[in-house]
Amino acid sequence: MAKTFTIHMTGGTVEVPATILGIRQALPEELREQFTAEAESAGADELRMLLASWAMRIPTEHDDEEEALVARLKAGDFSDVVFADDIVDEYRSAG
């Protein structure tokens, strides 16, 4: 069974590779050399975070939706956005 990371995106969840080889193969060609250099020089304690950050650069089927959402927010359109201050979460109160 292939090892994967699960990424939660606007359009749904996506499984991406979670191995050095899998990530390298899934990245756009222009990023592979940089990824390999970083992976080969990372300390053991840094490897999981490095792999996760590079896995998030793998193109997915939800990228267009994500880009559209970011563009909408950058343009100042916050329709359908729920701010944390507006959430009623009294049910969490212990009192």
N, C-alpha and C positions, 0 to 999 in steps of 0.2 A: 504494500500500500504506500502510495506517495505521501510524503510529508507536506502539509500545506498550512498556510495561515488563512484565517477567515477575516475578510475586510467587510465592514458594514458601510454601505454607501447609500446615497439617496435612492437609487433605483433598486436596491436590495443587497443581499450578501454576495460576495465573490470569493472563491477559493483561488489562492495564488501559491506558487511553489514556496517551500520553506527550507530549501537546501541551497548550498552555494551553486551547484551545477544547475539546478532548476531555475533559480533566479537569473543566473547569467544567460541561460538560453532564452528566457522569456523577456528579458530587457531589450529595448531597441538597440541595434548594433552600435550606435554612437556612444552608448553608456557602458558597454560591457568592459572595456579596458579599465575605466575608472573604478567600476565595481570590483573587478578582479584585484586591482592594486590595493584597494581598501580592505577587502576580505583577507587577502594574504598577509597584511600587516596588522590586522586587528588582534588584540589580546583575547584570550579565551573569555574573560569577563565582559568583553565588549561585543562578542560575536552575535548573540541573540538580537540585541538592539540594532546592530548594523544590518543584519539580514532583514529584520522587520522594516526598517526605514527604506531599504532598497526594494523590498517587495511591494511597497506602496507606490513605487514608480513604474511598476509593470502596467502596461495598457490593459484596460478592462472594457467590457461591454457597457459599463455605466459611466464611463468618463465624460461622454457628451452631456449627460444629465447633470453631472457634478459641475462641469464647466459652466453650463447655463445657469445653475443656481448661484455659483460664485459671481458671475457677471451681473446677475439680477441684484444681488446684495450689494456689490460694489457700486451699482448705479443708484442705490438708495431705496430700492423696492423691497420693503420688509413685510409685504403681505404674506400671510400664513406663517409668520415667524412667531413663536411663543417664547417670551422672555421669562427667565427663571423667576423674576420678581412678581410675575403675573400668575404664577402657578399656585393654586390653592392646595396645600398639602397638609391640612390640619390633621388628617388621619395618621400622619407620622408622629404627631405630638404624643408624648408620654403623659401629658398633664391633661 
